[in-house]
């Protein structure tokens, strides 16, 4: 037996070699058919997808800005020149079309006149990007340009925001003070103070008696020809024939400070009006002690209400009896004889007394009267008294905290002229000016 026969018998000792070969051929053929089918299926899917998919198209947007070749070339040349030059580059600048609309902040310092002999010297400097500029603008009052020095009836005073307060009560034109003619001289002196105000100074003119009025109720005015004229016209009609004193005005006070319930010679209203507008100098001319009535407190009002209620309960019988007597009491007619016309009295004007303008003739007439006893009346309100110097100081301190501190302003100086003033008024004005670093001067006669 040869070697080949031995091998074949070892491989397929049972004679099955031919069957295994047949099976192997079948497996290979089936695998080939499956691969062909898979290739056909996936290839068809890819082909269908490619044929149905939309084509993506990219479009470039038009250029936003185009530059002309000559302009671009010129800009490049300018930039190259600037880089090679020692001068500062040209940069855009903001220019205000309305400089008058610019609101500058308040300078919270005392304006003082600055004088100097210092002359700055500048040397040429080489380098890049260095600029030297000197401004030549000055504010109206930043260096004392708006500060006025005035002669107020002999008092040398100065300020940048000046309030002139003039007493126009009837007592200013009483006979012992020279009458209306002497008061005309007072107004002339005030006009001279107004004329002495420098351009740029802020001022206001305030008159006071039983009431108070301001030249401008909203703000202080810049001194110029027009506003000076307005101030003189404003003062002219006070205490002239037919307009004595000043009962009501355009300023009735404020909720700031202490409360008041009226009075005469209302210096409190004049000072309040001046401080609400931030005056740094207050000039006052007056002839008497201010009599400002204190206002009742809430607790005083409540106490009085309870007192009246208790009185009504304890006097209910008397109140009812009076009402019944008034309804049932008989009336009688009384003849009032006619009265002839009476011309005005020749006496001079007096404070607290209305000017006598006379009276027209009155015809006689019958009048019905009822004879019953006096009507029961409840207790009156308590009298809280009048302001003292301490009340004025407290009032001014409260205004200072509410108005001046927030704006960084100093407390105002108060200068007072006692115009033929009595002793009590003189002492009051002296102490008031001393409290607020001002001056007092007694004026008996105007020359």
Secondary structure, 3 states (H helix, E strand, C coil): CCHHHHHHHHHCCCCCHHHHHHHHHHHHHHHHHHHHHHHHHHHHHHHHHHHHCCCCCCCCCCCCCCCCHHHHHHHHHHHHHHHHCCCCCCCCCCCCCCHHHCCCCCCCCCCCCCCCCCCCCCCCCCCCCCCCCCCCCCCCCCCCCCCEEEEECCEEEEECEEEEEEECCHHHHCHHHCHHHHHHHHHHHHHHHHHCCCCCCEEEEEEECCCEEECCCCCCEECCHHHHHHHHHHHHCCCECCECCCCCCCCCCCCCCCCEEEEECCHHHHHHHHHHCCCCEEEEEECCCCEEEECCCHHHHHHHHHHHHHHHHHCHHHHHHHHHHHHHCCEEEEEECCECCECCCCCCCCCCCCCCCCECCECCEEEEEECCCCCCCCCCCCCCCECCHHHHHHHHHHHHHHHHHHHCCCCCEEEEEEECCCHHHHHHHHHHHHHCCCCEEEECCCC
